[in-house]
Amino acid sequence: MFLALGLVWPKLKLTPLASQVAFWFLIYSAFATIAGFVIGALLGAGGSTFPIAAAGARGSDTQEMLIRLVMYPAAPTGIISFALVIWGLRGYPGPLR
């Protein structure tokens, strides 16, 4: 994902503020998602948030809440970042080279 967006990034038509928001929201979203899975693996928990990946492993309510607190904010920031990237690609003439 970072490689593909890195290739597209110079083509974006965004203001400096929108570009910074998209960049930092993307970084946060990616690492928060990874951190949630790592925390789940270390604690042997995560069954309420990602049941297939956790293979039924369920931790205490506190552990499950910690995973949710780390992972849930990653979704809106990722959506905002991708929306800004798609918005930045508007009106680009021709194929991306």
C-alpha positions, 0 to 999 in steps of 0.5 A: 500500500505504501509503495503504490501510494508513494508512486501516486503521491507526486500526481496528487492535486492537494493543498499542503494541509490536505496532503499532510492530513492524508499522509499522517492519517495514512501512517496512523491508520496503518500502524494502529491496525498492525499494533492492534493485531500485535497486541492481540497476538501478545495477549492471546486475545482479540476474539471480539474484534477479529474473530477469524484471525484470533481463532477463537482466542478471547482475552479478558474484557480489559484486554479486548477493550485495549485492542478496540481502543487501538484499532477502532480509530484506525478505520475513520483515519484510513477512510479520510486518508483514502478519500483525500487521495482519491480527491487529489487524483481528480481531473488528472489528465491521462494515465498515471506515469 
